[in-house]
């Protein structure tokens, strides 16, 4: 973020801080006749300007704004509990005013960046709440010479990729493939993508942050301290405060990289190929990543089913370098020159995101371009190759589905092997062969309570049982960015919270997050059903 902009923001922020600080009672949550909106207006530099950024259910724009970033249509219903007020700030002082007025009037707060949280926790709650939507705060300032970028919390991954692509083809950021995912939510859960084997997580490449704590103070890495800086990069930043902007390290990439797709069915030997994939790819040259997509389908026009496995690869190098490597270590995949293409790095994001490599890159900056779906998802991590007998059990389980299921495996290894479980809150590192993403689509259903929807959701839960012998255990790991309320929501005690918390973060990290939370937000203002909990008594060592 440019120095002049930061200086101006800081000057305005200090001016507002002085006016708020003139009366200490302003921070107290006490009954008052002054309503939330009047609080915002009376404590803003420009009451007219702030009024244009506030929406209540009586405003015609309220519902469209609330719906605009809901990626899971399962929650876009009339019965979904909606915010009392939506605030769409354009600068940091407005964020601070919204935060303090929310506290003063006894609301809870939900913070939305991209709206891709799988359980809708950033835009729905069963209590009166204010939704802070950061979509107006999405500036991106690149410094190509220093290989860094300041990115505001409301920007999307697609906007970041597009901005980089307009300046250079030899730098990128190691983040995910879905262009409408918010940078803030992505990084606060750790964040993996097509460069994970080469450069680690997105959160591994965060250098600094501008962070607003529960008292409205703006902190950077130095002033917040290394513990809090550790926590917000993988431990769920919305449990601790509001990330206003992130300073990112951009990583070098070739001017041209190689893409390929190879599709194989059971009849073509998919089981054998997948079995070998588990042994070869996690230990392969870290310049290669393969995403594996698995689904069931009918064979031709018959009612007989098969399994189709799509190997979608990206290699940080040329076709001429890739082919000999695969021929030597993984000839069974049968990757030929005809199915490969050399493209710019930004074009790989297009293809992995569901577009073609010839699609204009501007689509990445279009927040409405991505398809909105309806789904239920779960996640797992595989640390030991699944035997062929286990794979066949999984295929049989998939045959019980109605072809609404979708499994995605992301190869790990490489750079991820260099990190301990505690380097960041995200613990799924050394020893993980690949991550498993499981989903069923509900898009063709009127709601998630139709008989068909309920049957599909029951199926994906039963798939969890089938996978249990073959995935990580003690704890069975899950990805916090793929939040899953099936894992539990209780936080009355450590024993209760650990049921889901240790699956996301493992014990040591979860306990550390709880200790940090107790220091920075002891009243537990920033909360949701799976936020880092605060306990009345100090957390005892276990």
PLY file of the C-alpha trace (Angstrom):
ply
format ascii 1.0
element vertex 542
property float x
property float y
property float z
element edge 541
property int vertex1
property int vertex2
end_header
0.00 0.00 0.00
1.49 3.34 -0.98
3.07 5.46 1.77
0.98 8.55 0.97
-2.24 6.57 1.28
-1.18 5.06 4.58
-0.15 8.45 5.94
-3.49 10.01 5.01
-5.42 7.10 6.48
-3.40 7.29 9.68
-4.07 11.04 10.03
-7.81 10.58 9.63
-7.76 7.57 11.95
-6.00 9.53 14.72
-8.48 12.37 14.37
-11.41 10.00 14.80
-9.63 8.21 17.64
-9.37 11.52 19.50
-13.08 12.23 19.15
-14.05 8.74 20.33
-11.52 8.85 23.14
-12.96 12.07 24.58
-15.56 10.00 26.41
-14.48 6.65 27.81
-18.10 5.56 28.20
-18.44 5.32 24.43
-16.81 1.87 24.59
-19.32 0.47 27.05
-22.15 -1.80 25.94
-25.01 -0.07 27.81
-28.69 0.50 27.05
-29.17 3.72 25.10
-31.82 5.41 23.00
-29.28 6.11 20.30
-29.62 3.38 17.71
-26.81 1.79 15.80
-27.19 3.87 12.64
-27.32 7.14 14.54
-24.15 6.01 16.31
-22.42 5.52 12.96
-23.59 8.85 11.61
-22.77 10.90 14.68
-19.27 9.46 14.95
-18.32 9.75 11.28
-16.49 12.59 9.57
-19.14 12.70 6.87
-22.57 11.53 8.01
-23.93 11.66 4.47
-21.15 9.49 3.12
-21.51 6.85 5.83
-25.28 6.79 5.33
-24.74 5.63 1.76
-22.79 2.63 3.05
-25.42 1.38 5.51
-28.22 -0.99 4.55
-31.10 -2.35 6.62
-33.90 -4.73 5.59
-36.10 -1.75 4.63
-33.61 -0.70 1.92
-34.21 -2.05 -1.58
-30.47 -2.73 -1.90
-30.24 -4.76 1.32
-31.14 -8.17 -0.11
-29.09 -7.83 -3.35
-26.01 -6.80 -1.35
-26.47 -9.64 1.11
-26.94 -12.12 -1.74
-24.12 -10.77 -3.92
-21.29 -12.81 -2.41
-23.12 -15.94 -1.33
-21.24 -18.68 -3.14
-23.26 -21.52 -1.58
-26.86 -21.06 -2.71
-27.89 -23.57 -0.07
-28.05 -20.61 2.32
-29.62 -18.08 -0.06
-33.14 -18.60 1.24
-35.88 -16.49 2.76
-35.55 -18.37 6.04
-31.80 -17.80 6.42
-31.23 -15.46 9.40
-29.95 -12.19 8.00
-28.08 -9.25 9.49
-29.85 -6.39 11.22
-27.54 -4.00 9.39
-25.02 -4.32 6.57
-22.10 -1.89 6.63
-19.90 -1.58 3.53
-17.00 0.68 4.59
-14.65 2.33 2.15
-11.85 3.17 4.60
-10.35 2.12 7.89
-11.99 4.85 9.97
-15.42 3.62 8.89
-14.45 0.08 9.86
-13.45 1.32 13.29
-16.66 3.31 13.75
-18.73 0.27 12.71
-16.82 -1.95 15.13
-17.26 0.36 18.12
-20.93 1.07 17.40
-21.56 -2.67 17.07
-20.03 -3.21 20.49
-21.84 -0.26 22.03
-25.28 -1.44 20.93
-24.83 -5.10 21.83
-24.76 -6.64 18.36
-22.50 -9.44 17.23
-20.42 -8.87 14.11
-19.77 -11.05 11.09
-16.99 -10.12 8.65
-17.35 -10.97 4.96
-14.62 -10.80 2.34
-15.53 -13.13 -0.52
-18.44 -15.08 0.97
-17.03 -18.52 0.19
-17.22 -19.92 3.70
-18.96 -23.25 3.19
-21.37 -22.93 6.13
-22.31 -19.28 5.52
-20.88 -18.08 8.82
-19.78 -14.69 7.45
-23.28 -13.59 6.49
-25.76 -15.42 8.75
-26.32 -15.90 12.49
-29.09 -16.82 14.89
-28.55 -13.63 16.91
-28.89 -9.92 16.01
-25.72 -9.04 14.14
-24.02 -6.47 11.95
-22.43 -7.76 8.75
-19.25 -5.89 7.89
-18.81 -6.43 4.15
-15.34 -5.35 3.00
-15.96 -5.47 -0.76
-15.37 -1.71 -1.11
-11.90 -2.09 0.39
-10.03 -3.99 -2.28
-7.09 -1.88 -3.45
-3.97 -3.76 -4.58
-0.59 -2.03 -4.67
2.21 -3.97 -6.35
5.92 -3.40 -5.93
7.44 -5.58 -8.64
10.99 -4.52 -7.82
10.63 -5.72 -4.22
8.33 -8.62 -5.17
5.64 -7.54 -2.72
2.01 -6.45 -2.76
-0.25 -4.71 -0.25
-3.75 -6.13 -0.68
-6.78 -4.83 1.19
-8.95 -7.33 3.03
-11.90 -7.12 0.66
-10.00 -8.01 -2.53
-10.53 -11.34 -4.23
-7.91 -13.77 -5.48
-9.01 -13.09 -9.04
-8.48 -9.36 -8.61
-5.00 -10.05 -7.24
-4.09 -12.39 -10.09
-5.45 -9.99 -12.70
-3.50 -7.06 -11.24
-0.28 -9.07 -11.22
-0.83 -10.26 -14.79
-1.15 -6.70 -16.05
2.34 -5.92 -14.79
4.44 -9.08 -15.06
4.40 -12.71 -16.22
7.30 -13.75 -14.01
5.74 -13.16 -10.57
2.62 -14.65 -9.01
1.09 -15.39 -5.62
0.67 -18.96 -4.28
-3.06 -18.93 -3.63
-6.17 -20.83 -4.71
-7.90 -21.30 -8.04
-11.36 -19.81 -7.44
-11.23 -16.18 -8.52
-14.07 -14.93 -6.29
-12.59 -16.23 -3.03
-11.69 -13.36 -0.71
-7.98 -12.88 -0.08
-8.71 -12.23 3.61
-10.62 -15.42 4.30
-8.23 -17.49 2.20
-5.12 -16.36 4.07
-6.71 -16.47 7.49
-7.23 -20.23 7.03
-3.74 -20.86 5.65
-4.68 -21.23 2.00
-3.28 -23.70 -0.56
-3.28 -23.76 -4.35
-1.37 -24.72 -7.47
1.96 -23.49 -6.11
1.70 -25.24 -2.74
4.40 -27.81 -3.56
6.78 -25.10 -4.79
6.15 -22.26 -2.30
3.93 -23.59 0.48
0.73 -21.96 1.66
-0.47 -18.49 0.87
-0.08 -17.72 4.57
3.59 -18.75 4.43
4.07 -15.83 2.07
2.44 -13.13 4.20
5.03 -10.58 5.34
2.92 -8.11 7.32
-0.66 -7.04 7.96
-2.77 -4.08 9.02
-5.05 -5.45 11.72
-7.81 -3.86 13.80
-8.24 -5.31 17.26
-11.40 -5.39 19.37
-10.67 -1.91 20.76
-10.30 -0.36 17.32
-6.53 -0.06 17.38
-4.72 -0.62 14.08
-1.68 -2.86 14.48
1.05 -4.09 12.16
3.25 -7.13 12.57
5.62 -5.38 14.95
2.99 -3.84 17.19
0.71 -6.90 17.31
3.57 -9.27 18.14
4.55 -12.55 16.59
1.94 -14.62 18.46
-1.02 -12.75 17.01
0.66 -12.51 13.62
1.04 -16.31 13.76
-2.61 -16.77 14.74
-4.20 -14.75 11.94
-2.31 -16.71 9.27
-4.19 -19.99 9.52
-6.08 -19.77 12.80
-9.07 -17.89 11.45
-8.42 -14.14 11.62
-12.10 -13.35 12.27
-11.72 -14.92 15.73
-9.26 -12.20 16.70
-10.18 -9.02 14.85
-10.38 -7.50 11.38
-7.55 -7.75 8.87
-7.61 -4.52 6.88
-4.75 -5.37 4.53
-2.07 -7.98 3.92
1.51 -7.50 2.72
2.33 -10.44 0.45
5.52 -11.89 -0.94
5.21 -12.48 -4.68
7.05 -15.55 -5.95
8.94 -16.11 -9.22
7.37 -18.21 -11.97
8.49 -18.96 -15.54
7.12 -16.84 -18.38
5.49 -20.00 -19.66
4.36 -23.03 -17.66
2.90 -26.34 -18.86
-0.68 -27.53 -18.44
-2.10 -30.97 -19.16
-5.24 -33.00 -18.50
-5.49 -36.77 -18.65
-8.80 -38.56 -18.10
-8.94 -42.29 -17.26
-11.85 -44.61 -16.39
-11.87 -47.85 -14.43
-12.04 -49.81 -17.67
-8.84 -48.02 -18.76
-6.97 -48.93 -15.59
-7.77 -45.91 -13.40
-7.39 -47.86 -10.14
-3.82 -48.90 -10.94
-2.89 -45.41 -12.14
-4.33 -43.74 -9.05
-2.64 -46.25 -6.78
0.76 -45.37 -8.24
-0.04 -41.65 -8.20
-0.12 -41.82 -4.40
3.47 -43.06 -4.27
5.00 -41.00 -7.07
3.55 -37.49 -7.10
4.04 -36.38 -3.48
7.76 -37.14 -3.91
8.01 -35.84 -7.46
9.80 -32.68 -8.58
8.10 -29.86 -6.67
7.65 -27.93 -9.91
4.78 -30.31 -10.74
1.40 -30.27 -9.05
-1.50 -32.52 -10.01
-5.08 -32.02 -8.95
-7.13 -35.22 -9.22
-10.88 -35.04 -9.76
-13.00 -38.16 -9.28
-16.66 -38.75 -10.06
-19.01 -41.54 -11.06
-20.80 -41.62 -14.41
-22.75 -43.96 -16.64
-20.94 -45.89 -19.34
-22.26 -44.51 -22.60
-26.03 -44.81 -22.81
-26.16 -47.74 -20.39
-27.17 -47.80 -16.74
-23.85 -49.36 -15.76
-21.59 -47.01 -13.82
-17.87 -46.36 -13.90
-15.45 -44.04 -12.16
-13.69 -41.33 -14.12
-10.45 -39.84 -12.76
-9.14 -36.60 -14.24
-5.46 -35.78 -13.63
-5.05 -32.03 -14.06
-1.39 -31.03 -14.00
0.60 -27.79 -13.89
4.36 -27.80 -14.29
6.65 -24.84 -13.65
8.64 -25.41 -16.80
8.50 -26.48 -20.42
6.87 -29.48 -22.09
10.31 -30.68 -23.17
11.45 -30.84 -19.54
8.25 -32.34 -18.15
7.76 -35.27 -20.52
11.05 -37.10 -19.78
10.42 -36.75 -16.03
6.96 -38.32 -16.30
8.14 -40.99 -18.74
10.77 -42.05 -16.24
8.71 -41.96 -13.02
5.06 -42.20 -14.04
4.68 -43.61 -17.57
1.31 -45.11 -16.60
-0.23 -41.64 -16.75
0.61 -41.55 -20.50
1.07 -37.79 -20.75
1.90 -36.92 -24.35
2.87 -33.69 -26.06
-0.56 -33.54 -27.68
-2.36 -33.03 -24.37
0.09 -30.40 -23.09
0.17 -26.66 -23.66
2.54 -23.91 -22.58
0.77 -20.83 -21.22
1.19 -17.83 -18.94
0.71 -18.52 -15.24
-2.49 -16.47 -15.17
-3.94 -18.76 -17.85
-3.53 -21.75 -15.54
-5.75 -19.95 -13.03
-8.35 -19.54 -15.77
-8.30 -23.22 -16.67
-8.27 -24.57 -13.12
-11.06 -22.14 -12.31
-13.36 -23.53 -14.99
-12.60 -21.17 -17.86
-10.55 -21.83 -20.99
-7.00 -20.61 -21.34
-8.18 -18.31 -24.15
-10.71 -16.53 -21.92
-9.79 -12.84 -21.47
-8.01 -12.48 -18.12
-10.36 -9.62 -17.18
-12.88 -12.27 -16.15
-10.77 -12.90 -13.04
-11.57 -9.41 -11.76
-15.30 -9.89 -12.40
-16.86 -10.87 -9.09
-20.04 -12.11 -10.76
-18.28 -14.35 -13.30
-17.96 -17.45 -11.13
-20.84 -19.90 -10.99
-22.83 -19.96 -7.76
-23.48 -23.50 -6.58
-25.31 -25.31 -3.81
-23.43 -28.00 -1.95
-22.35 -29.81 1.19
-18.65 -30.48 1.58
-16.13 -32.24 3.81
-12.34 -32.62 3.89
-9.68 -35.14 4.86
-5.92 -35.69 4.60
-4.21 -38.87 3.43
-0.83 -39.73 4.97
-0.54 -43.37 3.89
-1.33 -44.58 0.35
-4.77 -46.16 0.13
-4.47 -49.82 -0.94
-6.23 -50.99 -4.07
-8.77 -52.86 -1.93
-9.58 -49.57 -0.22
-9.88 -47.73 -3.51
-12.35 -50.35 -4.74
-14.43 -49.84 -1.58
-14.48 -46.12 -2.29
-15.56 -46.72 -5.90
-18.38 -48.97 -4.70
-19.49 -46.29 -2.28
-19.51 -43.75 -5.08
-21.70 -46.07 -7.15
-24.33 -45.69 -4.40
-24.52 -41.96 -5.14
-26.75 -40.44 -7.80
-23.77 -38.90 -9.63
-24.05 -35.66 -7.64
-20.77 -36.37 -5.87
-17.41 -34.77 -6.62
-14.04 -35.61 -5.06
-10.85 -33.58 -5.49
-7.38 -34.60 -4.34
-4.57 -32.02 -4.16
-1.00 -33.32 -4.15
1.15 -32.09 -1.28
4.80 -32.90 -0.49
7.57 -30.69 -1.85
7.89 -27.44 0.08
5.21 -28.54 2.55
7.60 -31.21 3.87
9.87 -28.44 5.18
7.33 -27.07 7.68
6.52 -28.42 11.12
2.91 -28.78 12.26
3.34 -25.70 14.45
5.02 -23.33 11.98
1.58 -21.81 11.44
-1.82 -22.77 12.90
-2.44 -24.80 9.71
-0.90 -28.16 10.74
-1.41 -30.41 7.69
2.18 -30.37 6.49
5.01 -32.89 6.53
3.80 -36.41 5.87
0.59 -35.42 4.08
0.43 -37.06 0.65
-2.66 -35.22 -0.49
-5.76 -33.42 0.68
-9.24 -34.82 -0.03
-12.16 -32.51 -0.79
-15.58 -34.19 -0.90
-18.75 -32.56 -2.14
-22.31 -33.29 -3.18
-24.27 -30.87 -5.33
-27.72 -29.67 -4.31
-28.05 -27.21 -7.18
-30.96 -29.03 -8.81
-32.94 -29.03 -5.55
-35.28 -26.34 -4.21
-33.65 -26.53 -0.78
-31.32 -28.64 1.33
-34.33 -30.28 3.01
-35.89 -32.00 0.01
-35.81 -35.82 0.14
-33.12 -35.86 -2.55
-30.99 -33.28 -0.73
-31.28 -35.12 2.54
-30.33 -38.37 0.83
-27.26 -36.77 -0.73
-26.15 -35.20 2.53
-26.61 -38.54 4.27
-24.51 -40.14 1.53
-21.56 -37.76 1.97
-21.67 -38.38 5.71
-21.62 -42.11 5.08
-18.67 -41.62 2.71
-16.82 -40.27 5.75
-17.30 -43.67 7.40
-15.97 -45.45 4.33
-12.86 -43.27 4.24
-12.12 -43.50 7.95
-9.61 -46.38 7.76
-7.61 -44.66 5.00
-7.26 -41.05 6.15
-5.37 -39.38 8.99
-6.35 -40.21 12.55
-5.76 -39.04 16.13
-6.94 -36.52 15.16
-8.69 -37.07 11.88
-7.63 -33.85 10.19
-9.88 -31.33 8.44
-9.26 -28.00 6.70
-10.63 -24.99 8.59
-11.29 -23.05 5.37
-13.65 -25.88 4.41
-15.63 -25.32 7.59
-17.99 -28.16 8.46
-20.50 -27.75 11.28
-20.99 -31.53 11.31
-17.72 -31.64 13.25
-19.31 -29.80 16.17
-19.90 -26.28 17.48
-19.73 -26.63 21.26
-17.14 -24.58 23.15
-18.29 -24.72 26.76
-15.11 -26.55 27.72
-11.86 -27.54 26.08
-13.05 -31.13 25.84
-16.14 -29.98 23.94
-14.31 -27.54 21.66
-11.48 -29.97 20.95
-13.86 -32.28 19.09
-13.75 -29.89 16.15
-10.82 -27.61 17.05
-8.19 -30.33 17.10
-9.35 -31.60 13.73
-8.72 -28.19 12.17
-5.56 -27.21 14.05
-4.33 -30.17 16.15
-3.92 -29.95 19.91
-0.79 -27.81 20.33
-1.92 -25.22 17.82
-5.50 -25.14 19.09
-4.36 -24.57 22.66
-2.00 -21.81 21.53
-4.81 -20.13 19.57
-7.02 -20.23 22.68
-4.30 -18.59 24.77
-3.80 -15.85 22.16
-7.55 -15.29 21.91
-7.77 -14.83 25.69
-5.21 -12.03 25.47
-6.47 -10.11 22.45
-10.26 -10.60 22.74
-10.97 -11.72 26.32
-14.68 -10.84 26.12
-15.06 -13.00 23.00
-16.60 -10.25 20.87
-15.34 -11.77 17.62
-17.17 -15.08 17.56
-19.15 -17.51 15.45
-20.09 -21.19 15.92
-16.54 -22.43 15.24
-14.45 -19.45 16.34
-11.56 -19.82 18.75
-13.23 -20.02 22.19
-12.63 -18.11 25.42
-12.95 -20.01 28.70
-13.77 -18.51 32.08
-10.84 -20.31 33.71
-7.27 -20.37 32.36
-6.59 -23.20 29.95
-4.82 -25.90 31.92
-1.95 -27.75 30.35
-3.03 -31.17 29.15
0 1
1 2
2 3
3 4
4 5
5 6
6 7
7 8
8 9
9 10
10 11
11 12
12 13
13 14
14 15
15 16
16 17
17 18
18 19
19 20
20 21
21 22
22 23
23 24
24 25
25 26
26 27
27 28
28 29
29 30
30 31
31 32
32 33
33 34
34 35
35 36
36 37
37 38
38 39
39 40
40 41
41 42
42 43
43 44
44 45
45 46
46 47
47 48
48 49
49 50
50 51
51 52
52 53
53 54
54 55
55 56
56 57
57 58
58 59
59 60
60 61
61 62
62 63
63 64
64 65
65 66
66 67
67 68
68 69
69 70
70 71
71 72
72 73
73 74
74 75
75 76
76 77
77 78
78 79
79 80
80 81
81 82
82 83
83 84
84 85
85 86
86 87
87 88
88 89
89 90
90 91
91 92
92 93
93 94
94 95
95 96
96 97
97 98
98 99
99 100
100 101
101 102
102 103
103 104
104 105
105 106
106 107
107 108
108 109
109 110
110 111
111 112
112 113
113 114
114 115
115 116
116 117
117 118
118 119
119 120
120 121
121 122
122 123
123 124
124 125
125 126
126 127
127 128
128 129
129 130
130 131
131 132
132 133
133 134
134 135
135 136
136 137
137 138
138 139
139 140
140 141
141 142
142 143
143 144
144 145
145 146
146 147
147 148
148 149
149 150
150 151
151 152
152 153
153 154
154 155
155 156
156 157
157 158
158 159
159 160
160 161
161 162
162 163
163 164
164 165
165 166
166 167
167 168
168 169
169 170
170 171
171 172
172 173
173 174
174 175
175 176
176 177
177 178
178 179
179 180
180 181
181 182
182 183
183 184
184 185
185 186
186 187
187 188
188 189
189 190
190 191
191 192
192 193
193 194
194 195
195 196
196 197
197 198
198 199
199 200
200 201
201 202
202 203
203 204
204 205
205 206
206 207
207 208
208 209
209 210
210 211
211 212
212 213
213 214
214 215
215 216
216 217
217 218
218 219
219 220
220 221
221 222
222 223
223 224
224 225
225 226
226 227
227 228
228 229
229 230
230 231
231 232
232 233
233 234
234 235
235 236
236 237
237 238
238 239
239 240
240 241
241 242
242 243
243 244
244 245
245 246
246 247
247 248
248 249
249 250
250 251
251 252
252 253
253 254
254 255
255 256
256 257
257 258
258 259
259 260
260 261
261 262
262 263
263 264
264 265
265 266
266 267
267 268
268 269
269 270
270 271
271 272
272 273
273 274
274 275
275 276
276 277
277 278
278 279
279 280
280 281
281 282
282 283
283 284
284 285
285 286
286 287
287 288
288 289
289 290
290 291
291 292
292 293
293 294
294 295
295 296
296 297
297 298
298 299
299 300
300 301
301 302
302 303
303 304
304 305
305 306
306 307
307 308
308 309
309 310
310 311
311 312
312 313
313 314
314 315
315 316
316 317
317 318
318 319
319 320
320 321
321 322
322 323
323 324
324 325
325 326
326 327
327 328
328 329
329 330
330 331
331 332
332 333
333 334
334 335
335 336
336 337
337 338
338 339
339 340
340 341
341 342
342 343
343 344
344 345
345 346
346 347
347 348
348 349
349 350
350 351
351 352
352 353
353 354
354 355
355 356
356 357
357 358
358 359
359 360
360 361
361 362
362 363
363 364
364 365
365 366
366 367
367 368
368 369
369 370
370 371
371 372
372 373
373 374
374 375
375 376
376 377
377 378
378 379
379 380
380 381
381 382
382 383
383 384
384 385
385 386
386 387
387 388
388 389
389 390
390 391
391 392
392 393
393 394
394 395
395 396
396 397
397 398
398 399
399 400
400 401
401 402
402 403
403 404
404 405
405 406
406 407
407 408
408 409
409 410
410 411
411 412
412 413
413 414
414 415
415 416
416 417
417 418
418 419
419 420
420 421
421 422
422 423
423 424
424 425
425 426
426 427
427 428
428 429
429 430
430 431
431 432
432 433
433 434
434 435
435 436
436 437
437 438
438 439
439 440
440 441
441 442
442 443
443 444
444 445
445 446
446 447
447 448
448 449
449 450
450 451
451 452
452 453
453 454
454 455
455 456
456 457
457 458
458 459
459 460
460 461
461 462
462 463
463 464
464 465
465 466
466 467
467 468
468 469
469 470
470 471
471 472
472 473
473 474
474 475
475 476
476 477
477 478
478 479
479 480
480 481
481 482
482 483
483 484
484 485
485 486
486 487
487 488
488 489
489 490
490 491
491 492
492 493
493 494
494 495
495 496
496 497
497 498
498 499
499 500
500 501
501 502
502 503
503 504
504 505
505 506
506 507
507 508
508 509
509 510
510 511
511 512
512 513
513 514
514 515
515 516
516 517
517 518
518 519
519 520
520 521
521 522
522 523
523 524
524 525
525 526
526 527
527 528
528 529
529 530
530 531
531 532
532 533
533 534
534 535
535 536
536 537
537 538
538 539
539 540
540 541
